[in-house]
Amino acid sequence: MPRLAPEFEKRARDLMALYPKARSALLPLCHLAQEQDGHLSAEAMQHIAELVDLTPAEVLSVASFYDMFKTEPVGTYLIGICTNIACLLNGGEELLHHAEKSLGIKHGDTTADGAFTLEEMECIAHCDKAPCLQVNYRYFGDVSDEAFDTLCTDVKAGKHRDTIPPHGTLIRTKRDGGLRVPAEQIASERAAMTDMQAERASVAAPAKAEVKATTAEAAAPGDKGRGDAEVEQRAAAPGAGVDVEAKTDAADPDDGADA
């Protein structure tokens, strides 16, 4: 699979410009690469690593942590059927079995034509519409076996193209501006923040010095507090320092007796 195409590389650099450090854009860049190819290819992760000054292994370690990033090809439409408790009680598992039979695959597999990948999912937070599913992370609830078959037919025929883009495209509205501000303004605001932090530190310095001096004075020899005096009194009391185990042994009437 290819690296980021020129159009996607430009979008990647625009995203990176929104963050103080390029590596902070890592997750958005992974979504961008997945939008291009439908999954995160090794070549795309290599390209991302070069852009944000990380190693490909570091990019993979982040991407592999999140279920929404697919490092292997999947179908154009990823169907995730929930089988957690609410859906389980309302037929979610039966719906999954029907989907496997209808599509001719097991969950985790992709149809031969590359149209659908089927997944079993944990709770997708649509419990009031159980049993529910997602198609490329778009929600459908109260899904019966017949409704599932109709949905698959309509999706494949393109009837949902306005609401369900191909896998990898989370949102089709491209950011144009938003948080993007001139570099001079960013530098100016960061310099102002640095000055503010320095001013706060200079104001706090005398108070910190006073606390440090007070603590040192309290710990000086000859200035013992009540706790120190009590410890010394106990240490000077008759019998102080006698081994506790020895006292116990001496008080044992069976000590030294034959078994």
C-alpha positions, 0 to 999 in steps of 0.5 A, spaced: 500 500 500 502 507 498 504 512 503 500 518 504 498 521 497 500 528 496 493 531 498 493 527 504 500 529 506 498 536 505 492 535 510 497 531 515 501 537 515 495 542 516 493 538 522 500 538 525 500 545 525 494 545 530 499 542 535 505 545 539 509 539 537 508 535 531 507 528 535 501 530 538 497 530 532 499 522 531 492 520 532 489 524 527 494 522 522 492 515 523 485 516 522 487 520 516 491 514 513 486 510 514 481 514 510 486 514 505 487 506 504 481 503 509 486 501 514 493 503 516 498 500 512 505 499 514 508 504 509 503 509 511 505 508 518 512 509 516 510 516 513 507 518 519 513 516 523 517 520 519 513 526 519 512 527 527 519 524 528 517 517 531 519 510 529 514 506 526 514 501 532 512 507 536 506 509 531 504 502 531 504 501 538 499 507 539 495 504 533 494 497 535 492 500 542 485 502 539 480 498 536 478 503 531 485 502 527 485 496 523 492 494 521 490 489 516 485 490 510 477 490 512 471 490 508 468 497 505 463 496 510 465 494 517 459 491 521 459 491 528 454 487 532 453 488 539 452 482 544 453 485 551 448 484 556 442 489 554 443 486 546 444 479 549 437 479 552 434 482 546 437 477 541 444 480 540 447 473 539 442 470 535 442 477 530 450 475 530 449 468 528 444 470 523 449 475 520 454 470 519 449 465 516 447 471 511 453 474 509 457 467 509 462 468 514 464 468 521 465 474 525 472 477 524 472 475 517 471 479 510 466 477 505 469 474 498 467 481 494 471 485 500 464 489 501 463 487 508 467 485 515 463 482 520 465 484 528 462 482 534 462 488 539 462 490 546 457 495 548 456 501 543 452 505 548 445 504 544 442 500 549 435 503 549 435 500 541 437 493 543 439 489 539 443 494 535 449 494 530 454 499 527 456 500 520 462 504 519 461 506 526 454 509 524 448 506 529 442 502 527 438 500 533 432 495 533 435 490 528 431 484 526 434 479 522 430 481 516 432 489 517 439 486 517 438 483 510 435 489 508 440 494 511 446 490 507 442 490 501 441 497 501 448 499 503 451 495 498 447 498 493 449 505 495 442 507 498 446 510 504 452 513 501 450 520 504 450 517 511 455 511 511 462 513 507 467 507 506 471 505 512 476 509 514 472 516 513 470 518 520 467 525 518 467 528 511 467 535 513 474 538 512 477 543 517 478 549 514 481 554 519 478 553 526 484 552 531 489 554 526 492 561 527 498 565 525 505 562 527 507 569 530 500 569 534 502 562 537 509 565 538 507 571 542 502 567 546 507 562 548 512 568 550 507 571 554 505 565 558 513 564 559 513 571 562 507 569 567 510 563 569 517 566 571 513 572 574 509 567 579 515 563 580 519 570 583 513 572 587 513 565 590 520 564 591 520 569 598 515 565 601 518 558 599 525 561 602 521 563 609 518 556 609 525 552 608 528 557 613 523 555 619 523 548 617 531 548 618 530 552 625 525 547 628 530 541 626 536 545 629 539 541 635 537 544 642 530 545 640 527 539 641 519 539 641 514 535 645 515 529 641 522 529 642 522 530 649 517 524 650 521 519 646 527 521 651 523 520 657 521 513 655 528 511 653 531 513 660 525 510 664 527 503 668 527 497 664 528 501 658 531 497 652 530 490 655 529 486 650 521 484 649 523 477 647 527 476 653 521 478 657 517 474 654 521 468 655 523 469 662 515 469 664 514 463 660 513 457 666 514 452 661 521 455 659 526 449 659 521 444 660 522 437 657 518 435 652 
